[in-house]
Amino acid sequence: MRLRKISGAVVRRLPLYLRVLEEASRDGDKELMSSQELGERAGVSPALVRKDLAWFGEFGKQGVGYDVNNLKMELRRILHLDRDIPIALVGVGSLGHALARYFRRRYATDPGFQLNIVALFDADPAKQGEVIDGLTVEAPDKIREVSRELSLRMAIIAVPADAAQDVVDQCVDAGIHLLLNFAPVKLRVPDGVHLVNADLSLELQRLAYYMRD
């Protein structure tokens, strides 16, 4: 299947293109967009835009450009963002709390935002039973049961480093194979499970390199 040949780098750029198109739609005065403009707004070359999109079909017309609304809908379909995606959040410390509130409120107010946190888990008995934006925090041993009930597809891991591997194993065992990890630790996952690491401290340390005295 051709889609198997698509690199992760291409997939990472698709949401950038979608964001540009959504911003253009909100402006209300942009019906067509050239690969030059799309590339400039996304921070890549127009040739790369054309090459990336060509993996999925022919969306533009030479000399005319891309229909903004049509390409936006096609990218949503390609990224499976044309439907609600139920997500679990494991770990409701300071970061988890903030993530839960942000995602819940954006989902409620932005019709185009399909990433919906529908379940919260935390190992701390003091947090279990707490209600955050309408969701009750459950114990992690309920991940499998809740995943089955709510058809969870993704999970966000926001737990301490020493607990992250156990949480990932529980999610995988529950059939959740798309994971975003905020814990600063290298995790092991089996084939077929997609894990993305978001290490905020590492990124800030990289950014610190560019400081000038």
Buried (B, 14 or more C-beta within 10 A) or exposed (E): EEEEEBEEEBBEBBEBBBBBBBEBBEEEEBEBBBBEBBBBBBEBEBEBBBEBBEBBEEBBEEEEBBBBBEBBBBBBEBBEBEEBBBBBBBBBEEBBBEBBEEBBEBBEEEEEBBBBBBBBBBBEEEBBEBEBBEBEBBBBEBBBEBBEEBEBBBBBBBBEEEBBBEBBBBBBEBEBBBBBBBBBBEBEBEEEBEBEBBBEEEEEEEEEEEEEE
